[in-house]
């Protein structure tokens, strides 16, 4: 995923999109989620898991850490 593609993401994305941005597969992403070691904060919305784009950008070094 390019920086331009990352900048164009909506406010929250699916785990699959976050996995693509992180350069890992969907199965690996869910494995990490289930182990509690996914490197980005996630939102549990009922049966759905979403990843806040700002948190994803921060992990990827596109935003400074919050003070």
Beta strands, then each sheet from edge to edge (+ up, - down):
strand 1: 12-14
strand 2: 43-45
strand 3: 48-52
sheet 1: 1+ 3- 2+
end
